[in-house]
């Protein structure tokens, strides 16, 4: 099994590339230094929950997703619908994220 830091770093790097952000730009938006972000992406540093939250905000992904990948939270079972959305090759990453957020907002509303 891969080192969780390396897996987290690879995921952050992929999300950054999908968002078409340079490492310098993401570091600036997230409020971290460029060298520190580079170390995170290469799996050399394990960021704190606060840094993960800043990166999640900058990448427009859920902080919980980064917490799970960092080993801070246990992974919640993914619904079949979310897995289906993620598997769609004909949707962009942004479109997938929007659909998932809408679905999750409906679930949250129904649980209130």
PDB file as gemmi writes it, atoms N, CA and C in Angstrom:
CRYST1    1.000    1.000    1.000  90.00  90.00  90.00 P 1                      
ATOM      1  N   UNK A   1       0.848  -1.178   0.000  1.00  0.00           N  
ATOM      2  CA  UNK A   1       0.000   0.000   0.000  1.00  0.00           C  
ATOM      3  C   UNK A   1       0.896   1.246   0.000  1.00  0.00           C  
ATOM      4  N   UNK A   2       0.501   2.230  -0.747  1.00  0.00           N  
ATOM      5  CA  UNK A   2       1.285   3.453  -0.876  1.00  0.00           C  
ATOM      6  C   UNK A   2       1.268   4.246   0.425  1.00  0.00           C  
ATOM      7  N   UNK A   3       2.334   5.004   0.619  1.00  0.00           N  
ATOM      8  CA  UNK A   3       2.430   5.905   1.765  1.00  0.00           C  
ATOM      9  C   UNK A   3       1.279   6.904   1.683  1.00  0.00           C  
ATOM     10  N   UNK A   4       0.519   7.095   2.773  1.00  0.00           N  
ATOM     11  CA  UNK A   4      -0.612   8.041   2.731  1.00  0.00           C  
ATOM     12  C   UNK A   4      -0.187   9.455   2.344  1.00  0.00           C  
ATOM     13  N   UNK A   5       1.013   9.876   2.747  1.00  0.00           N  
ATOM     14  CA  UNK A   5       1.473  11.214   2.380  1.00  0.00           C  
ATOM     15  C   UNK A   5       1.670  11.325   0.875  1.00  0.00           C  
ATOM     16  N   UNK A   6       2.220  10.262   0.263  1.00  0.00           N  
ATOM     17  CA  UNK A   6       2.416  10.277  -1.191  1.00  0.00           C  
ATOM     18  C   UNK A   6       1.079  10.273  -1.918  1.00  0.00           C  
ATOM     19  N   UNK A   7       0.136   9.471  -1.422  1.00  0.00           N  
ATOM     20  CA  UNK A   7      -1.187   9.407  -2.049  1.00  0.00           C  
ATOM     21  C   UNK A   7      -1.902  10.752  -1.923  1.00  0.00           C  
ATOM     22  N   UNK A   8      -1.803  11.394  -0.759  1.00  0.00           N  
ATOM     23  CA  UNK A   8      -2.404  12.706  -0.557  1.00  0.00           C  
ATOM     24  C   UNK A   8      -1.765  13.722  -1.485  1.00  0.00           C  
ATOM     25  N   UNK A   9      -0.452  13.714  -1.553  1.00  0.00           N  
ATOM     26  CA  UNK A   9       0.267  14.646  -2.418  1.00  0.00           C  
ATOM     27  C   UNK A   9      -0.112  14.484  -3.873  1.00  0.00           C  
ATOM     28  N   UNK A  10      -0.217  13.233  -4.325  1.00  0.00           N  
ATOM     29  CA  UNK A  10      -0.594  12.969  -5.712  1.00  0.00           C  
ATOM     30  C   UNK A  10      -2.016  13.469  -5.981  1.00  0.00           C  
ATOM     31  N   UNK A  11      -2.900  13.272  -5.015  1.00  0.00           N  
ATOM     32  CA  UNK A  11      -4.280  13.732  -5.174  1.00  0.00           C  
ATOM     33  C   UNK A  11      -4.338  15.256  -5.261  1.00  0.00           C  
ATOM     34  N   UNK A  12      -3.623  15.935  -4.376  1.00  0.00           N  
ATOM     35  CA  UNK A  12      -3.603  17.402  -4.399  1.00  0.00           C  
ATOM     36  C   UNK A  12      -3.024  17.899  -5.719  1.00  0.00           C  
ATOM     37  N   UNK A  13      -1.943  17.277  -6.172  1.00  0.00           N  
ATOM     38  CA  UNK A  13      -1.332  17.652  -7.453  1.00  0.00           C  
ATOM     39  C   UNK A  13      -2.325  17.476  -8.609  1.00  0.00           C  
ATOM     40  N   UNK A  14      -3.055  16.359  -8.606  1.00  0.00           N  
ATOM     41  CA  UNK A  14      -4.035  16.102  -9.670  1.00  0.00           C  
ATOM     42  C   UNK A  14      -5.165  17.126  -9.633  1.00  0.00           C  
ATOM     43  N   UNK A  15      -5.650  17.438  -8.435  1.00  0.00           N  
ATOM     44  CA  UNK A  15      -6.710  18.441  -8.317  1.00  0.00           C  
ATOM     45  C   UNK A  15      -6.211  19.815  -8.770  1.00  0.00           C  
ATOM     46  N   UNK A  16      -4.967  20.123  -8.451  1.00  0.00           N  
ATOM     47  CA  UNK A  16      -4.380  21.404  -8.874  1.00  0.00           C  
ATOM     48  C   UNK A  16      -4.286  21.468 -10.396  1.00  0.00           C  
ATOM     49  N   UNK A  17      -3.877  20.383 -10.997  1.00  0.00           N  
ATOM     50  CA  UNK A  17      -3.767  20.345 -12.463  1.00  0.00           C  
ATOM     51  C   UNK A  17      -5.138  20.437 -13.125  1.00  0.00           C  
ATOM     52  N   UNK A  18      -6.117  19.746 -12.560  1.00  0.00           N  
ATOM     53  CA  UNK A  18      -7.471  19.829 -13.113  1.00  0.00           C  
ATOM     54  C   UNK A  18      -8.031  21.241 -12.992  1.00  0.00           C  
ATOM     55  N   UNK A  19      -7.637  21.941 -11.943  1.00  0.00           N  
ATOM     56  CA  UNK A  19      -8.087  23.322 -11.748  1.00  0.00           C  
ATOM     57  C   UNK A  19      -7.250  24.301 -12.582  1.00  0.00           C  
ATOM     58  N   UNK A  20      -6.256  23.760 -13.275  1.00  0.00           N  
ATOM     59  CA  UNK A  20      -5.364  24.551 -14.131  1.00  0.00           C  
ATOM     60  C   UNK A  20      -4.683  25.661 -13.334  1.00  0.00           C  
ATOM     61  N   UNK A  21      -4.166  25.263 -12.163  1.00  0.00           N  
ATOM     62  CA  UNK A  21      -3.443  26.194 -11.304  1.00  0.00           C  
ATOM     63  C   UNK A  21      -1.972  25.790 -11.242  1.00  0.00           C  
ATOM     64  N   UNK A  22      -1.096  26.756 -11.319  1.00  0.00           N  
ATOM     65  CA  UNK A  22       0.313  26.473 -11.091  1.00  0.00           C  
ATOM     66  C   UNK A  22       0.497  26.219  -9.603  1.00  0.00           C  
ATOM     67  N   UNK A  23       1.606  25.606  -9.249  1.00  0.00           N  
ATOM     68  CA  UNK A  23       1.876  25.369  -7.845  1.00  0.00           C  
ATOM     69  C   UNK A  23       1.975  26.707  -7.108  1.00  0.00           C  
ATOM     70  N   UNK A  24       2.614  27.669  -7.718  1.00  0.00           N  
ATOM     71  CA  UNK A  24       2.777  28.987  -7.108  1.00  0.00           C  
ATOM     72  C   UNK A  24       1.412  29.646  -6.869  1.00  0.00           C  
ATOM     73  N   UNK A  25       0.500  29.529  -7.845  1.00  0.00           N  
ATOM     74  CA  UNK A  25      -0.822  30.145  -7.721  1.00  0.00           C  
ATOM     75  C   UNK A  25      -1.630  29.468  -6.614  1.00  0.00           C  
ATOM     76  N   UNK A  26      -1.609  28.138  -6.568  1.00  0.00           N  
ATOM     77  CA  UNK A  26      -2.338  27.425  -5.514  1.00  0.00           C  
ATOM     78  C   UNK A  26      -1.772  27.795  -4.154  1.00  0.00           C  
ATOM     79  N   UNK A  27      -0.456  27.838  -4.029  1.00  0.00           N  
ATOM     80  CA  UNK A  27       0.164  28.200  -2.760  1.00  0.00           C  
ATOM     81  C   UNK A  27      -0.294  29.588  -2.324  1.00  0.00           C  
ATOM     82  N   UNK A  28      -0.343  30.504  -3.272  1.00  0.00           N  
ATOM     83  CA  UNK A  28      -0.774  31.869  -2.973  1.00  0.00           C  
ATOM     84  C   UNK A  28      -2.229  31.898  -2.508  1.00  0.00           C  
ATOM     85  N   UNK A  29      -3.113  31.226  -3.232  1.00  0.00           N  
ATOM     86  CA  UNK A  29      -4.541  31.200  -2.890  1.00  0.00           C  
ATOM     87  C   UNK A  29      -4.762  30.548  -1.519  1.00  0.00           C  
ATOM     88  N   UNK A  30      -4.021  29.459  -1.262  1.00  0.00           N  
ATOM     89  CA  UNK A  30      -4.198  28.706  -0.014  1.00  0.00           C  
ATOM     90  C   UNK A  30      -3.467  29.344   1.169  1.00  0.00           C  
ATOM     91  N   UNK A  31      -2.589  30.291   0.889  1.00  0.00           N  
ATOM     92  CA  UNK A  31      -1.870  30.948   1.976  1.00  0.00           C  
ATOM     93  C   UNK A  31      -0.745  30.118   2.561  1.00  0.00           C  
ATOM     94  N   UNK A  32      -0.115  29.298   1.723  1.00  0.00           N  
ATOM     95  CA  UNK A  32       1.052  28.517   2.156  1.00  0.00           C  
ATOM     96  C   UNK A  32       2.220  28.866   1.250  1.00  0.00           C  
ATOM     97  N   UNK A  33       3.415  28.514   1.662  1.00  0.00           N  
ATOM     98  CA  UNK A  33       4.571  28.815   0.827  1.00  0.00           C  
ATOM     99  C   UNK A  33       4.669  27.816  -0.324  1.00  0.00           C  
ATOM    100  N   UNK A  34       5.246  28.261  -1.413  1.00  0.00           N  
ATOM    101  CA  UNK A  34       5.431  27.397  -2.573  1.00  0.00           C  
ATOM    102  C   UNK A  34       6.300  26.179  -2.225  1.00  0.00           C  
ATOM    103  N   UNK A  35       7.422  26.341  -1.506  1.00  0.00           N  
ATOM    104  CA  UNK A  35       8.223  25.163  -1.151  1.00  0.00           C  
ATOM    105  C   UNK A  35       7.457  24.166  -0.270  1.00  0.00           C  
ATOM    106  N   UNK A  36       6.635  24.686   0.646  1.00  0.00           N  
ATOM    107  CA  UNK A  36       5.857  23.798   1.511  1.00  0.00           C  
ATOM    108  C   UNK A  36       4.847  23.002   0.692  1.00  0.00           C  
ATOM    109  N   UNK A  37       4.154  23.664  -0.236  1.00  0.00           N  
ATOM    110  CA  UNK A  37       3.206  22.965  -1.100  1.00  0.00           C  
ATOM    111  C   UNK A  37       3.927  21.910  -1.930  1.00  0.00           C  
ATOM    112  N   UNK A  38       5.091  22.235  -2.424  1.00  0.00           N  
ATOM    113  CA  UNK A  38       5.876  21.271  -3.192  1.00  0.00           C  
ATOM    114  C   UNK A  38       6.197  20.037  -2.353  1.00  0.00           C  
ATOM    115  N   UNK A  39       6.564  20.243  -1.094  1.00  0.00           N  
ATOM    116  CA  UNK A  39       6.858  19.121  -0.201  1.00  0.00           C  
ATOM    117  C   UNK A  39       5.614  18.283   0.071  1.00  0.00           C  
ATOM    118  N   UNK A  40       4.473  18.928   0.192  1.00  0.00           N  
ATOM    119  CA  UNK A  40       3.217  18.193   0.381  1.00  0.00           C  
ATOM    120  C   UNK A  40       2.931  17.339  -0.849  1.00  0.00           C  
ATOM    121  N   UNK A  41       3.024  17.947  -2.033  1.00  0.00           N  
ATOM    122  CA  UNK A  41       2.719  17.214  -3.267  1.00  0.00           C  
ATOM    123  C   UNK A  41       3.677  16.041  -3.489  1.00  0.00           C  
ATOM    124  N   UNK A  42       4.905  16.154  -3.022  1.00  0.00           N  
ATOM    125  CA  UNK A  42       5.880  15.069  -3.187  1.00  0.00           C  
ATOM    126  C   UNK A  42       5.815  14.055  -2.051  1.00  0.00           C  
ATOM    127  N   UNK A  43       4.902  14.267  -1.099  1.00  0.00           N  
ATOM    128  CA  UNK A  43       4.731  13.319  -0.002  1.00  0.00           C  
ATOM    129  C   UNK A  43       5.796  13.423   1.068  1.00  0.00           C  
ATOM    130  N   UNK A  44       6.498  14.553   1.125  1.00  0.00           N  
ATOM    131  CA  UNK A  44       7.555  14.727   2.121  1.00  0.00           C  
ATOM    132  C   UNK A  44       7.043  15.322   3.427  1.00  0.00           C  
ATOM    133  N   UNK A  45       5.923  16.029   3.371  1.00  0.00           N  
ATOM    134  CA  UNK A  45       5.327  16.652   4.551  1.00  0.00           C  
ATOM    135  C   UNK A  45       3.884  16.218   4.691  1.00  0.00           C  
ATOM    136  N   UNK A  46       3.449  16.070   5.939  1.00  0.00           N  
ATOM    137  CA  UNK A  46       2.038  15.786   6.223  1.00  0.00           C  
ATOM    138  C   UNK A  46       1.427  17.072   6.762  1.00  0.00           C  
ATOM    139  N   UNK A  47       0.552  17.697   5.973  1.00  0.00           N  
ATOM    140  CA  UNK A  47      -0.029  18.969   6.408  1.00  0.00           C  
ATOM    141  C   UNK A  47      -1.019  18.793   7.546  1.00  0.00           C  
ATOM    142  N   UNK A  48      -1.167  19.846   8.326  1.00  0.00           N  
ATOM    143  CA  UNK A  48      -2.144  19.854   9.416  1.00  0.00           C  
ATOM    144  C   UNK A  48      -3.556  19.918   8.837  1.00  0.00           C  
ATOM    145  N   UNK A  49      -4.536  19.685   9.693  1.00  0.00           N  
ATOM    146  CA  UNK A  49      -5.940  19.783   9.271  1.00  0.00           C  
ATOM    147  C   UNK A  49      -6.248  21.194   8.782  1.00  0.00           C  
ATOM    148  N   UNK A  50      -5.655  22.195   9.429  1.00  0.00           N  
ATOM    149  CA  UNK A  50      -5.900  23.584   9.019  1.00  0.00           C  
ATOM    150  C   UNK A  50      -5.359  23.846   7.605  1.00  0.00           C  
ATOM    151  N   UNK A  51      -4.170  23.367   7.319  1.00  0.00           N  
ATOM    152  CA  UNK A  51      -3.589  23.544   5.981  1.00  0.00           C  
ATOM    153  C   UNK A  51      -4.422  22.781   4.952  1.00  0.00           C  
ATOM    154  N   UNK A  52      -4.871  21.580   5.314  1.00  0.00           N  
ATOM    155  CA  UNK A  52      -5.723  20.819   4.390  1.00  0.00           C  
ATOM    156  C   UNK A  52      -7.001  21.581   4.090  1.00  0.00           C  
ATOM    157  N   UNK A  53      -7.559  22.224   5.104  1.00  0.00           N  
ATOM    158  CA  UNK A  53      -8.781  23.001   4.898  1.00  0.00           C  
ATOM    159  C   UNK A  53      -8.512  24.167   3.942  1.00  0.00           C  
ATOM    160  N   UNK A  54      -7.374  24.837   4.102  1.00  0.00           N  
ATOM    161  CA  UNK A  54      -7.018  25.947   3.224  1.00  0.00           C  
ATOM    162  C   UNK A  54      -6.828  25.456   1.783  1.00  0.00           C  
ATOM    163  N   UNK A  55      -6.187  24.307   1.628  1.00  0.00           N  
ATOM    164  CA  UNK A  55      -5.987  23.737   0.293  1.00  0.00           C  
ATOM    165  C   UNK A  55      -7.321  23.321  -0.323  1.00  0.00           C  
ATOM    166  N   UNK A  56      -8.189  22.721   0.488  1.00  0.00           N  
ATOM    167  CA  UNK A  56      -9.500  22.304  -0.007  1.00  0.00           C  
ATOM    168  C   UNK A  56     -10.288  23.495  -0.516  1.00  0.00           C  
ATOM    169  N   UNK A  57     -10.271  24.571   0.265  1.00  0.00           N  
ATOM    170  CA  UNK A  57     -10.972  25.792  -0.143  1.00  0.00           C  
ATOM    171  C   UNK A  57     -10.407  26.312  -1.457  1.00  0.00           C  
ATOM    172  N   UNK A  58      -9.096  26.349  -1.573  1.00  0.00           N  
ATOM    173  CA  UNK A  58      -8.444  26.874  -2.773  1.00  0.00           C  
ATOM    174  C   UNK A  58      -8.712  25.993  -3.992  1.00  0.00           C  
ATOM    175  N   UNK A  59      -8.800  24.679  -3.775  1.00  0.00           N  
ATOM    176  CA  UNK A  59      -9.038  23.738  -4.872  1.00  0.00           C  
ATOM    177  C   UNK A  59     -10.524  23.506  -5.139  1.00  0.00           C  
ATOM    178  N   UNK A  60     -11.366  24.030  -4.247  1.00  0.00           N  
ATOM    179  CA  UNK A  60     -12.808  23.840  -4.334  1.00  0.00           C  
ATOM    180  C   UNK A  60     -13.194  22.361  -4.288  1.00  0.00           C  
ATOM    181  N   UNK A  61     -12.578  21.657  -3.331  1.00  0.00           N  
ATOM    182  CA  UNK A  61     -12.930  20.272  -3.047  1.00  0.00           C  
ATOM    183  C   UNK A  61     -13.312  20.213  -1.569  1.00  0.00           C  
ATOM    184  N   UNK A  62     -13.911  19.130  -1.136  1.00  0.00           N  
ATOM    185  CA  UNK A  62     -14.320  19.051   0.264  1.00  0.00           C  
ATOM    186  C   UNK A  62     -13.101  18.800   1.153  1.00  0.00           C  
ATOM    187  N   UNK A  63     -13.073  19.496   2.267  1.00  0.00           N  
ATOM    188  CA  UNK A  63     -11.995  19.296   3.233  1.00  0.00           C  
ATOM    189  C   UNK A  63     -12.034  17.866   3.757  1.00  0.00           C  
ATOM    190  N   UNK A  64     -13.231  17.321   3.917  1.00  0.00           N  
ATOM    191  CA  UNK A  64     -13.365  15.956   4.414  1.00  0.00           C  
ATOM    192  C   UNK A  64     -12.643  14.970   3.512  1.00  0.00           C  
ATOM    193  N   UNK A  65     -12.720  15.211   2.213  1.00  0.00           N  
ATOM    194  CA  UNK A  65     -12.047  14.332   1.256  1.00  0.00           C  
ATOM    195  C   UNK A  65     -10.534  14.357   1.486  1.00  0.00           C  
ATOM    196  N   UNK A  66      -9.992  15.538   1.735  1.00  0.00           N  
ATOM    197  CA  UNK A  66      -8.561  15.633   2.014  1.00  0.00           C  
ATOM    198  C   UNK A  66      -8.228  15.014   3.369  1.00  0.00           C  
ATOM    199  N   UNK A  67      -9.103  15.186   4.358  1.00  0.00           N  
ATOM    200  CA  UNK A  67      -8.876  14.584   5.678  1.00  0.00           C  
ATOM    201  C   UNK A  67      -8.824  13.058   5.574  1.00  0.00           C  
ATOM    202  N   UNK A  68      -9.713  12.488   4.776  1.00  0.00           N  
ATOM    203  CA  UNK A  68      -9.730  11.035   4.587  1.00  0.00           C  
ATOM    204  C   UNK A  68      -8.426  10.592   3.932  1.00  0.00           C  
ATOM    205  N   UNK A  69      -8.025  11.298   2.890  1.00  0.00           N  
ATOM    206  CA  UNK A  69      -6.793  10.931   2.182  1.00  0.00           C  
ATOM    207  C   UNK A  69      -5.553  11.104   3.054  1.00  0.00           C  
ATOM    208  N   UNK A  70      -5.618  12.030   4.006  1.00  0.00           N  
ATOM    209  CA  UNK A  70      -4.496  12.259   4.922  1.00  0.00           C  
ATOM    210  C   UNK A  70      -4.526  11.289   6.103  1.00  0.00           C  
ATOM    211  N   UNK A  71      -5.616  10.528   6.236  1.00  0.00           N  
ATOM    212  CA  UNK A  71      -5.735   9.585   7.336  1.00  0.00           C  
ATOM    213  C   UNK A  71      -6.255  10.205   8.614  1.00  0.00           C  
ATOM    214  N   UNK A  72      -6.785  11.426   8.530  1.00  0.00           N  
ATOM    215  CA  UNK A  72      -7.333  12.106   9.708  1.00  0.00           C  
ATOM    216  C   UNK A  72      -8.738  11.598  10.004  1.00  0.00           C  
ATOM    217  N   UNK A  73      -9.514  11.330   8.974  1.00  0.00           N  
ATOM    218  CA  UNK A  73     -10.875  10.795   9.108  1.00  0.00           C  
ATOM    219  C   UNK A  73     -10.964   9.446   8.430  1.00  0.00           C  
ATOM    220  N   UNK A  74     -11.866   8.614   8.928  1.00  0.00           N  
ATOM    221  CA  UNK A  74     -12.164   7.355   8.251  1.00  0.00           C  
ATOM    222  C   UNK A  74     -13.061   7.652   7.064  1.00  0.00           C  
ATOM    223  N   UNK A  75     -12.894   6.862   6.021  1.00  0.00           N  
ATOM    224  CA  UNK A  75     -13.689   7.068   4.812  1.00  0.00           C  
ATOM    225  C   UNK A  75     -15.120   6.615   5.031  1.00  0.00           C  
ATOM    226  N   UNK A  76     -16.041   7.507   4.714  1.00  0.00           N  
ATOM    227  CA  UNK A  76     -17.458   7.162   4.778  1.00  0.00           C  
ATOM    228  C   UNK A  76     -17.806   6.390   3.510  1.00  0.00           C  
ATOM    229  N   UNK A  77     -18.720   5.441   3.607  1.00  0.00           N  
ATOM    230  CA  UNK A  77     -19.096   4.719   2.398  1.00  0.00           C  
ATOM    231  C   UNK A  77     -19.686   5.675   1.367  1.00  0.00           C  
ATOM    232  N   UNK A  78     -19.235   5.520   0.141  1.00  0.00           N  
ATOM    233  CA  UNK A  78     -19.700   6.395  -0.926  1.00  0.00           C  
ATOM    234  C   UNK A  78     -20.994   5.825  -1.505  1.00  0.00           C  
ATOM    235  N   UNK A  79     -21.936   6.699  -1.774  1.00  0.00           N  
ATOM    236  CA  UNK A  79     -23.191   6.228  -2.348  1.00  0.00           C  
ATOM    237  C   UNK A  79     -22.954   5.769  -3.783  1.00  0.00           C  
ATOM    238  N   UNK A  80     -23.856   4.932  -4.245  1.00  0.00           N  
ATOM    239  CA  UNK A  80     -23.759   4.463  -5.630  1.00  0.00           C  
ATOM    240  C   UNK A  80     -23.858   5.629  -6.608  1.00  0.00           C  
ATOM    241  N   UNK A  81     -24.677   6.620  -6.287  1.00  0.00           N  
ATOM    242  CA  UNK A  81     -24.843   7.756  -7.185  1.00  0.00           C  
ATOM    243  C   UNK A  81     -23.551   8.554  -7.285  1.00  0.00           C  
ATOM    244  N   UNK A  82     -22.912   8.814  -6.159  1.00  0.00           N  
ATOM    245  CA  UNK A  82     -21.657   9.567  -6.191  1.00  0.00           C  
ATOM    246  C   UNK A  82     -20.594   8.789  -6.962  1.00  0.00           C  
ATOM    247  N   UNK A  83     -20.512   7.499  -6.743  1.00  0.00           N  
ATOM    248  CA  UNK A  83     -19.542   6.678  -7.473  1.00  0.00           C  
ATOM    249  C   UNK A  83     -19.831   6.719  -8.975  1.00  0.00           C  
ATOM    250  N   UNK A  84     -21.097   6.696  -9.337  1.00  0.00           N  
ATOM    251  CA  UNK A  84     -21.484   6.762 -10.750  1.00  0.00           C  
ATOM    252  C   UNK A  84     -21.101   8.107 -11.353  1.00  0.00           C  
ATOM    253  N   UNK A  85     -21.346   9.178 -10.624  1.00  0.00           N  
ATOM    254  CA  UNK A  85     -20.975  10.512 -11.119  1.00  0.00           C  
ATOM    255  C   UNK A  85     -19.472  10.579 -11.331  1.00  0.00           C  
ATOM    256  N   UNK A  86     -18.701  10.110 -10.342  1.00  0.00           N  
ATOM    257  CA  UNK A  86     -17.233  10.160 -10.458  1.00  0.00           C  
ATOM    258  C   UNK A  86     -16.725   9.337 -11.635  1.00  0.00           C  
ATOM    259  N   UNK A  87     -17.438   8.294 -12.004  1.00  0.00           N  
ATOM    260  CA  UNK A  87     -16.988   7.409 -13.075  1.00  0.00           C  
ATOM    261  C   UNK A  87     -17.301   7.935 -14.478  1.00  0.00           C  
ATOM    262  N   UNK A  88     -18.080   8.987 -14.583  1.00  0.00           N  
ATOM    263  CA  UNK A  88     -18.479   9.515 -15.886  1.00  0.00           C  
ATOM    264  C   UNK A  88     -17.299  10.186 -16.587  1.00  0.00           C  
ATOM    265  N   UNK A  89     -16.888   9.634 -17.713  1.00  0.00           N  
ATOM    266  CA  UNK A  89     -15.773  10.197 -18.471  1.00  0.00           C  
ATOM    267  C   UNK A  89     -16.194  11.404 -19.302  1.00  0.00           C  
ATOM    268  N   UNK A  90     -17.490  11.537 -19.547  1.00  0.00           N  
ATOM    269  CA  UNK A  90     -17.961  12.631 -20.395  1.00  0.00           C  
ATOM    270  C   UNK A  90     -18.307  13.897 -19.612  1.00  0.00           C  
ATOM    271  N   UNK A  91     -17.994  13.921 -18.304  1.00  0.00           N  
ATOM    272  CA  UNK A  91     -18.199  15.115 -17.488  1.00  0.00           C  
ATOM    273  C   UNK A  91     -16.841  15.646 -17.042  1.00  0.00           C  
ATOM    274  N   UNK A  92     -16.742  16.968 -16.965  1.00  0.00           N  
ATOM    275  CA  UNK A  92     -15.501  17.564 -16.469  1.00  0.00           C  
ATOM    276  C   UNK A  92     -15.457  17.400 -14.950  1.00  0.00           C  
ATOM    277  N   UNK A  93     -14.292  17.624 -14.375  1.00  0.00           N  
ATOM    278  CA  UNK A  93     -14.151  17.547 -12.918  1.00  0.00           C  
ATOM    279  C   UNK A  93     -15.071  18.557 -12.240  1.00  0.00           C  
ATOM    280  N   UNK A  94     -15.175  19.750 -12.820  1.00  0.00           N  
ATOM    281  CA  UNK A  94     -16.065  20.775 -12.261  1.00  0.00           C  
ATOM    282  C   UNK A  94     -17.522  20.326 -12.294  1.00  0.00           C  
ATOM    283  N   UNK A  95     -17.946  19.745 -13.406  1.00  0.00           N  
ATOM    284  CA  UNK A  95     -19.325  19.285 -13.526  1.00  0.00           C  
ATOM    285  C   UNK A  95     -19.615  18.183 -12.512  1.00  0.00           C  
ATOM    286  N   UNK A  96     -18.675  17.268 -12.342  1.00  0.00           N  
ATOM    287  CA  UNK A  96     -18.851  16.196 -11.359  1.00  0.00           C  
ATOM    288  C   UNK A  96     -18.989  16.776  -9.957  1.00  0.00           C  
ATOM    289  N   UNK A  97     -18.128  17.724  -9.638  1.00  0.00           N  
ATOM    290  CA  UNK A  97     -18.162  18.327  -8.298  1.00  0.00           C  
ATOM    291  C   UNK A  97     -19.482  19.029  -8.042  1.00  0.00           C  
ATOM    292  N   UNK A  98     -19.999  19.739  -9.037  1.00  0.00           N  
ATOM    293  CA  UNK A  98     -21.277  20.436  -8.881  1.00  0.00           C  
ATOM    294  C   UNK A  98     -22.405  19.435  -8.643  1.00  0.00           C  
ATOM    295  N   UNK A  99     -22.445  18.374  -9.430  1.00  0.00           N  
ATOM    296  CA  UNK A  99     -23.492  17.368  -9.256  1.00  0.00           C  
ATOM    297  C   UNK A  99     -23.426  16.732  -7.869  1.00  0.00           C  
ATOM    298  N   UNK A 100     -22.224  16.423  -7.422  1.00  0.00           N  
ATOM    299  CA  UNK A 100     -22.053  15.807  -6.104  1.00  0.00           C  
ATOM    300  C   UNK A 100     -22.481  16.774  -5.000  1.00  0.00           C  
ATOM    301  N   UNK A 101     -22.118  18.043  -5.134  1.00  0.00           N  
ATOM    302  CA  UNK A 101     -22.510  19.038  -4.128  1.00  0.00           C  
ATOM    303  C   UNK A 101     -24.022  19.205  -4.069  1.00  0.00           C  
ATOM    304  N   UNK A 102     -24.672  19.218  -5.224  1.00  0.00           N  
ATOM    305  CA  UNK A 102     -26.133  19.344  -5.246  1.00  0.00           C  
ATOM    306  C   UNK A 102     -26.760  18.130  -4.561  1.00  0.00           C  
ATOM    307  N   UNK A 103     -26.291  16.951  -4.915  1.00  0.00           N  
ATOM    308  CA  UNK A 103     -26.811  15.730  -4.311  1.00  0.00           C  
ATOM    309  C   UNK A 103     -26.612  15.747  -2.790  1.00  0.00           C  
ATOM    310  N   UNK A 104     -25.404  16.101  -2.340  1.00  0.00           N  
ATOM    311  CA  UNK A 104     -25.121  16.136  -0.907  1.00  0.00           C  
ATOM    312  C   UNK A 104     -25.952  17.196  -0.192  1.00  0.00           C  
ATOM    313  N   UNK A 105     -26.230  18.314  -0.868  1.00  0.00           N  
ATOM    314  CA  UNK A 105     -27.062  19.347  -0.241  1.00  0.00           C  
ATOM    315  C   UNK A 105     -28.494  18.850  -0.059  1.00  0.00           C  
ATOM    316  N   UNK A 106     -29.001  18.088  -1.023  1.00  0.00           N  
ATOM    317  CA  UNK A 106     -30.338  17.507  -0.878  1.00  0.00           C  
ATOM    318  C   UNK A 106     -30.366  16.526   0.294  1.00  0.00           C  
ATOM    319  N   UNK A 107     -29.325  15.712   0.408  1.00  0.00           N  
ATOM    320  CA  UNK A 107     -29.267  14.745   1.526  1.00  0.00           C  
ATOM    321  C   UNK A 107     -29.251  15.475   2.853  1.00  0.00           C  
ATOM    322  N   UNK A 108     -28.431  16.521   2.943  1.00  0.00           N  
ATOM    323  CA  UNK A 108     -28.334  17.296   4.185  1.00  0.00           C  
ATOM    324  C   UNK A 108     -29.675  17.942   4.521  1.00  0.00           C  
ATOM    325  N   UNK A 109     -30.348  18.460   3.505  1.00  0.00           N  
ATOM    326  CA  UNK A 109     -31.660  19.116   3.718  1.00  0.00           C  
ATOM    327  C   UNK A 109     -32.676  18.105   4.233  1.00  0.00           C  
ATOM    328  N   UNK A 110     -32.637  16.899   3.709  1.00  0.00           N  
ATOM    329  CA  UNK A 110     -33.587  15.863   4.127  1.00  0.00           C  
ATOM    330  C   UNK A 110     -33.292  15.350   5.528  1.00  0.00           C  
ATOM    331  N   UNK A 111     -32.054  15.503   5.983  1.00  0.00           N  
ATOM    332  CA  UNK A 111     -31.672  15.033   7.325  1.00  0.00           C  
ATOM    333  C   UNK A 111     -31.917  16.075   8.395  1.00  0.00           C  
ATOM    334  N   UNK A 112     -32.292  17.285   8.016  1.00  0.00           N  
ATOM    335  CA  UNK A 112     -32.554  18.357   8.990  1.00  0.00           C  
ATOM    336  C   UNK A 112     -33.907  18.211   9.632  1.00  0.00           C  
TER     337      UNK A 112                                                      
END                                                                             
